[in-house]
Amino acid sequence: MIVGWKQDLKLEQSGEAAAIFRRRIEVYLDQGCGSCYLKSPDVAKMVEKALLFHDVRKYKLSAWVVMRNHVHILATPAAGYGLAKIMHSIKSFTSNEANKMLDRARRFWQKEYFDRFIRNPTQFASTVAYIDNNPFKANLCDRPEDWPFSSARLRKK
């Protein structure tokens, strides 16, 4: 499906192609489509713990949410750590652990990830709000702070 969307958007000449692609993915994910291995509370908790494990040492984790079929993080890499290295570390460890927990041996995460450069405090705050509100927007909870695998629950206390 994603490959098809990318092909469709190659025909799009405006600068809106990337935004259209992101919106399509957001809707797809919010509907709970695809493999939802993270709906297992044990797997979701393991992923959350893995994100928190390297906070401060490899990156400054400002916001995160573990959804049923994807994860959002807002992190600032520490000196000496690039985003690709950080993502590889997170994805490698969590995929191995999740596959053990789920008694499976296939790919757990998509190969790619989507990243954005945060340019100013307004965009930073908007990104935190987007991450915090993701479970609410997907109708998984009544309030963002009710979602158990998110930084929103810590921020709202």
Contacts in CASP RR format, 6 or more apart in sequence:
PFRMAT RR
TARGET T0000
AUTHOR 0000-0000-0000
METHOD contacts of the structure
MODEL  1
MIVGWKQDLKLEQSGEAAAIFRRRIEVYLDQGCGSCYLKSPDVAKMVEKA
LLFHDVRKYKLSAWVVMRNHVHILATPAAGYGLAKIMHSIKSFTSNEANK
MLDRARRFWQKEYFDRFIRNPTQFASTVAYIDNNPFKANLCDRPEDWPFS
SARLRKK
1 28 0 8 1.000
2 25 0 8 1.000
5 21 0 8 1.000
5 24 0 8 1.000
5 25 0 8 1.000
6 21 0 8 1.000
9 17 0 8 1.000
9 18 0 8 1.000
9 20 0 8 1.000
9 21 0 8 1.000
10 17 0 8 1.000
12 20 0 8 1.000
22 114 0 8 1.000
25 114 0 8 1.000
28 34 0 8 1.000
29 67 0 8 1.000
29 69 0 8 1.000
29 70 0 8 1.000
29 138 0 8 1.000
30 134 0 8 1.000
30 137 0 8 1.000
30 138 0 8 1.000
30 139 0 8 1.000
31 138 0 8 1.000
32 68 0 8 1.000
32 69 0 8 1.000
32 138 0 8 1.000
33 69 0 8 1.000
34 69 0 8 1.000
35 69 0 8 1.000
36 68 0 8 1.000
36 69 0 8 1.000
37 43 0 8 1.000
37 69 0 8 1.000
37 98 0 8 1.000
37 102 0 8 1.000
37 108 0 8 1.000
38 44 0 8 1.000
38 47 0 8 1.000
38 66 0 8 1.000
38 67 0 8 1.000
38 68 0 8 1.000
38 69 0 8 1.000
38 70 0 8 1.000
38 71 0 8 1.000
39 68 0 8 1.000
39 69 0 8 1.000
40 101 0 8 1.000
40 102 0 8 1.000
41 148 0 8 1.000
42 101 0 8 1.000
43 98 0 8 1.000
43 101 0 8 1.000
43 102 0 8 1.000
44 66 0 8 1.000
44 148 0 8 1.000
44 149 0 8 1.000
45 148 0 8 1.000
45 149 0 8 1.000
46 94 0 8 1.000
46 97 0 8 1.000
46 98 0 8 1.000
46 101 0 8 1.000
47 66 0 8 1.000
47 71 0 8 1.000
47 94 0 8 1.000
47 98 0 8 1.000
47 149 0 8 1.000
48 64 0 8 1.000
48 66 0 8 1.000
48 149 0 8 1.000
50 90 0 8 1.000
50 93 0 8 1.000
50 94 0 8 1.000
50 97 0 8 1.000
51 61 0 8 1.000
51 64 0 8 1.000
51 66 0 8 1.000
51 71 0 8 1.000
51 73 0 8 1.000
51 90 0 8 1.000
52 61 0 8 1.000
54 86 0 8 1.000
54 89 0 8 1.000
54 90 0 8 1.000
55 61 0 8 1.000
56 78 0 8 1.000
57 78 0 8 1.000
58 77 0 8 1.000
58 78 0 8 1.000
58 81 0 8 1.000
58 86 0 8 1.000
58 89 0 8 1.000
59 75 0 8 1.000
59 76 0 8 1.000
59 77 0 8 1.000
59 78 0 8 1.000
59 81 0 8 1.000
59 86 0 8 1.000
60 75 0 8 1.000
60 76 0 8 1.000
60 78 0 8 1.000
61 73 0 8 1.000
61 74 0 8 1.000
61 75 0 8 1.000
61 151 0 8 1.000
62 74 0 8 1.000
62 75 0 8 1.000
62 76 0 8 1.000
62 124 0 8 1.000
62 128 0 8 1.000
62 151 0 8 1.000
63 72 0 8 1.000
63 73 0 8 1.000
63 74 0 8 1.000
63 127 0 8 1.000
63 128 0 8 1.000
63 131 0 8 1.000
63 132 0 8 1.000
63 151 0 8 1.000
63 152 0 8 1.000
64 71 0 8 1.000
64 72 0 8 1.000
64 73 0 8 1.000
64 74 0 8 1.000
64 131 0 8 1.000
64 150 0 8 1.000
64 151 0 8 1.000
65 71 0 8 1.000
65 72 0 8 1.000
65 131 0 8 1.000
65 132 0 8 1.000
65 134 0 8 1.000
65 135 0 8 1.000
65 147 0 8 1.000
65 149 0 8 1.000
65 150 0 8 1.000
65 151 0 8 1.000
65 152 0 8 1.000
66 149 0 8 1.000
66 150 0 8 1.000
67 134 0 8 1.000
67 135 0 8 1.000
67 138 0 8 1.000
67 140 0 8 1.000
68 138 0 8 1.000
68 140 0 8 1.000
72 130 0 8 1.000
72 131 0 8 1.000
72 134 0 8 1.000
73 131 0 8 1.000
74 118 0 8 1.000
74 124 0 8 1.000
74 127 0 8 1.000
74 128 0 8 1.000
74 131 0 8 1.000
75 86 0 8 1.000
77 83 0 8 1.000
77 86 0 8 1.000
83 115 0 8 1.000
87 113 0 8 1.000
91 108 0 8 1.000
91 109 0 8 1.000
91 113 0 8 1.000
94 108 0 8 1.000
94 109 0 8 1.000
95 107 0 8 1.000
95 108 0 8 1.000
95 109 0 8 1.000
98 108 0 8 1.000
99 105 0 8 1.000
99 106 0 8 1.000
99 108 0 8 1.000
116 127 0 8 1.000
118 124 0 8 1.000
118 127 0 8 1.000
128 151 0 8 1.000
131 150 0 8 1.000
131 151 0 8 1.000
131 152 0 8 1.000
132 144 0 8 1.000
132 150 0 8 1.000
132 151 0 8 1.000
132 152 0 8 1.000
132 155 0 8 1.000
133 144 0 8 1.000
133 152 0 8 1.000
134 144 0 8 1.000
134 150 0 8 1.000
135 141 0 8 1.000
135 144 0 8 1.000
135 146 0 8 1.000
135 147 0 8 1.000
135 150 0 8 1.000
135 152 0 8 1.000
136 142 0 8 1.000
136 143 0 8 1.000
136 144 0 8 1.000
136 147 0 8 1.000
140 147 0 8 1.000
141 147 0 8 1.000
143 156 0 8 1.000
144 150 0 8 1.000
144 152 0 8 1.000
144 156 0 8 1.000
145 152 0 8 1.000
145 153 0 8 1.000
145 155 0 8 1.000
145 156 0 8 1.000
145 157 0 8 1.000
146 153 0 8 1.000
147 153 0 8 1.000
END
